[in-house]
């Protein structure tokens, strides 16, 4: 009933760029914020970037300057532009929407994840 679709992953060479997108659909009425998380081999899931409906953004300190998050409120869509990619960026990237379920309760909805592989 609620789906987050995350096209955009794939294989990219070191130093290259990639854009991820995430479109939320279904029974979502008011999205407070959306964000990207990732899980790289050997590490816990970590925040990549987050954006509120008002446009405020938050980034992992190590990624600020290379990654940029943006959104389209009308489409319930968030984007992640990744530049100067490194092999260490390889991992599964997950989209999250923190949204009202229609009854005034905010919950997290997750996408299935998309694989990003940085390799020559």
SERO-4910 file (N, C-alpha, C, O; in steps of 0.05 Angstrom, whole numbers):
BEGIN
 pado doro    nc1    nc2    nc3   cac1   cac2   cac3    cc1    cc2    cc3    oc1    oc2    oc3
  Unk    A     16    -24      0      0      0      0     17     25      0      8     46     -9
  Unk    A     41     23     10     60     45      9     85     35     -4     97     15      4
  Unk    A     94     49    -25    117     40    -40    137     63    -44    129     85    -50
  Unk    A    162     56    -40    184     75    -45    201     61    -66    214     41    -61
  Unk    A    202     73    -90    216     62   -112    242     78   -116    242    103   -117
  Unk    A    264     64   -118    291     76   -118    307     69   -142    326     53   -140
  Unk    A    300     79   -165    317     75   -189    343     92   -187    344    111   -172
  Unk    A    362     84   -202    386    100   -204    412     87   -196    434     97   -203
  Unk    A    411     65   -182    435     51   -175    448     38   -198    437     36   -220
  Unk    A    472     28   -193    487     15   -214    517     16   -210    526     21   -189
  Unk    A    531     10   -232    560     10   -231    571     36   -243    562     45   -263
  Unk    A    590     47   -229    603     72   -238    633     70   -231    641     58   -212
  Unk    A    649     83   -248    677     83   -244    685    103   -222    671    123   -217
  Unk    A    707     98   -208    717    117   -188    720    145   -201    730    148   -223
  Unk    A    711    165   -186    711    192   -196    687    200   -211    683    224   -218
  Unk    A    670    181   -217    646    186   -232    623    197   -215    626    201   -191
  Unk    A    600    200   -228    577    211   -215    553    193   -220    552    178   -239
  Unk    A    534    195   -202    510    179   -203    487    194   -190    492    207   -169
  Unk    A    463    191   -200    440    203   -187    420    182   -180    411    166   -196
  Unk    A    413    182   -155    392    164   -145    366    180   -142    367    204   -136
  Unk    A    344    167   -145    318    180   -140    300    161   -124    304    137   -124
  Unk    A    281    173   -111    263    157    -94    236    171    -95    233    194    -87
  Unk    A    216    156   -105    189    167   -107    171    151    -88    169    126    -90
  Unk    A    158    165    -70    139    153    -51    111    155    -62    102    176    -71
  Unk    A     97    133    -60     69    132    -69     53    115    -50     63     99    -35
  Unk    A     26    118    -51      9    104    -34     -4    121    -13     -9    145    -18
  Unk    A     -9    110     10    -24    124     31     -6    141     48     -2    137     72
  Unk    A      6    161     34     23    181     48     10    208     44      4    216     22
  Unk    A      5    221     66    -10    246     66      7    271     70      3    291     57
  Unk    A     25    269     88     42    292     95     70    281    102     74    269    123
  Unk    A     88    286     84    116    277     89    131    299    103    134    321     93
  Unk    A    141    293    126    157    312    142    185    314    130    196    336    127
  Unk    A    197    292    124    224    292    112    229    265     98    216    245    103
  Unk    A    248    266     80    257    242     67    288    242     67    301    263     68
  Unk    A    299    218     67    327    217     68    339    192     55    324    173     48
  Unk    A    365    192     54    380    169     43    398    158     65    412    173     79
  Unk    A    399    132     67    417    118     85    432     98     68    423     90     46
  Unk    A    454     89     78    469     68     64    481     48     83    487     54    106
  Unk    A    485     24     73    499      4     87    522     -6     70    518    -18     49
  Unk    A    546     -1     79    570    -10     64    581    -35     78    576    -39    102
  Unk    A    595    -52     64    605    -77     76    621    -72    101    639    -55    102
  Unk    A    614    -86    122    629    -84    147    621    -62    165    633    -58    187
  Unk    A    601    -46    158    593    -23    174    563    -23    179    548    -36    164
  Unk    A    555     -9    200    527     -5    206    514     14    186    528     30    174
  Unk    A    488     12    183    474     31    167    478     59    177    478     64    201
  Unk    A    483     78    159    489    105    167    473    125    150    465    119    127
  Unk    A    468    148    162    455    169    148    473    180    126    497    185    131
  Unk    A    462    184    102    476    197     81    467    227     79    484    245     81
  Unk    A    442    231     76    431    258     74    401    257     80    388    237     75
  Unk    A    391    280     89    362    282     94    353    310     86    368    329     88
  Unk    A    328    312     77    316    337     70    288    339     80    273    319     78
  Unk    A    280    361     91    253    365    102    236    377     80    245    386     59
  Unk    A    210    377     85    191    388     66    196    418     62    188    429     41
  Unk    A    208    430     82    214    459     80    241    465     66    248    488     61
  Unk    A    256    444     59    280    447     44    306    446     60    328    449     49
  Unk    A    304    443     86    328    441    103    341    414     98    328    394     95
  Unk    A    368    415     97    383    391     91    402    384    113    411    402    129
  Unk    A    409    359    115    429    349    134    445    328    120    434    310    107
  Unk    A    472    329    124    490    310    111    508    297    131    515    309    152
  Unk    A    516    273    125    538    262    140    563    279    135    568    287    112
  Unk    A    578    284    156    600    303    154    620    294    133    631    311    118
  Unk    A    625    268    131    645    258    112    636    260     83    652    258     65
  Unk    A    610    265     78    600    265     51    592    293     42    588    298     18
  Unk    A    591    312     60    584    339     53    604    350     33    628    348     37
  Unk    A    594    361     11    611    371    -10    613    353    -34    618    362    -56
  Unk    A    608    327    -31    608    308    -53    579    300    -60    573    295    -83
  Unk    A    562    298    -40    535    289    -44    516    312    -40    520    329    -23
  Unk    A    495    313    -57    475    334    -54    447    321    -55    441    305    -73
  Unk    A    430    329    -36    403    319    -36    384    341    -44    388    364    -38
  Unk    A    364    334    -59    343    353    -67    317    338    -68    316    313    -68
  Unk    A    295    353    -69    269    341    -69    248    356    -85    252    379    -92
  Unk    A    227    342    -92    204    353   -106    180    346    -89    170    323    -90
  Unk    A    170    364    -74    147    359    -56    122    350    -71    108    333    -61
  Unk    A    117    362    -94     93    356   -109     93    327   -118     72    315   -121
  Unk    A    117    316   -122    119    288   -132    127    268   -110    130    244   -115
  Unk    A    130    278    -86    139    261    -64    164    246    -71    167    222    -67
  Unk    A    183    261    -83    207    249    -94    231    263    -82    232    288    -79
  Unk    A    252    248    -77    277    258    -67    299    247    -85    297    225    -95
  Unk    A    320    263    -89    342    256   -106    368    257    -89    370    273    -70
  Unk    A    387    241    -98    413    242    -86    434    243   -109    437    224   -124
  Unk    A    447    266   -112    468    268   -131    495    262   -118    503    275    -99
  Unk    A    508    242   -129    534    233   -118    556    239   -138    555    231   -161
  Unk    A    575    254   -129    598    262   -145    624    251   -134    626    245   -110
  Unk    A    644    250   -151    671    242   -142    670    216   -127    681    213   -105
  Unk    A    656    197   -137    651    172   -123    677    156   -119    695    156   -136
  Unk    A    678    143    -96    700    127    -88    692     98    -84    668     93    -79
  Unk    A    710     80    -86    703     52    -80    691     48    -53    674     30    -49
  Unk    A    699     65    -34    688     63     -7    658     70     -5    645     65     15
  Unk    A    648     83    -26    619     89    -28    602     66    -36    578     67    -35
  Unk    A    614     44    -43    600     20    -52    582     10    -29    592      7     -6
  Unk    A    557      5    -35    539     -5    -15    511     -5    -25    505      2    -48
  Unk    A    493    -11     -7    464    -10    -12    453     16     -1    457     21     23
  Unk    A    440     31    -18    429     56    -10    398     54     -7    385     44    -24
  Unk    A    389     63     16    360     60     23    347     88     25    359    106     36
  Unk    A    324     90     15    308    114     17    288    111     40    277     90     44
  Unk    A    284    133     55    265    133     77    247    157     75    256    179     69
  Unk    A    222    153     81    203    175     83    190    175    110    180    154    119
  Unk    A    192    197    124    179    200    150    154    216    146    154    239    140
  Unk    A    131    202    148    106    213    139     83    207    157     83    187    171
  Unk    A     63    224    155     37    219    168     22    197    154     20    196    129
  Unk    A     13    178    169     -1    155    158    -31    161    152    -46    142    144
  Unk    A    -39    185    155    -66    193    150    -83    196    175   -105    206    174
  Unk    A    -72    188    198    -85    190    223    -71    208    243    -77    208    267
  Unk    A    -52    223    233    -37    241    250    -13    229    263      0    241    280
  Unk    A     -5    204    256     18    191    266     40    190    245     35    181    223
  Unk    A     64    198    253     86    198    234    102    172    237    109    164    260
  Unk    A    107    159    215    122    134    214    143    135    192    142    152    174
  Unk    A    161    116    194    181    113    174    174     91    153    165     70    161
  Unk    A    177     98    128    172     80    106    198     77     90    211     97     84
  Unk    A    206     53     85    232     47     73    229     35     45    211     19     40
  Unk    A    247     43     28    250     29      2    265      4      5    275     -3     26
  Unk    A    266    -11    -17    279    -37    -16    310    -36    -18    323    -55    -13
  Unk    A    320    -13    -25    348     -9    -28    357    -12    -56    346    -27    -72
  Unk    A    378      2    -63    390      0    -90    420     -2    -87    432     12    -71
  Unk    A    431    -20   -103    460    -25   -101    475     -4   -117    469      1   -140
  Unk    A    495      7   -104    514     25   -117    542     13   -115    551      7    -94
  Unk    A    554      8   -138    581     -4   -139    600     15   -153    595     22   -176
  Unk    A    621     22   -140    641     40   -151    666     23   -156    680     15   -137
  Unk    A    672     18   -181    694      1   -188    703      6   -216    687     13   -234
  Unk    A    729      4   -221    739      7   -248    738    -19   -264    746    -20   -287
***
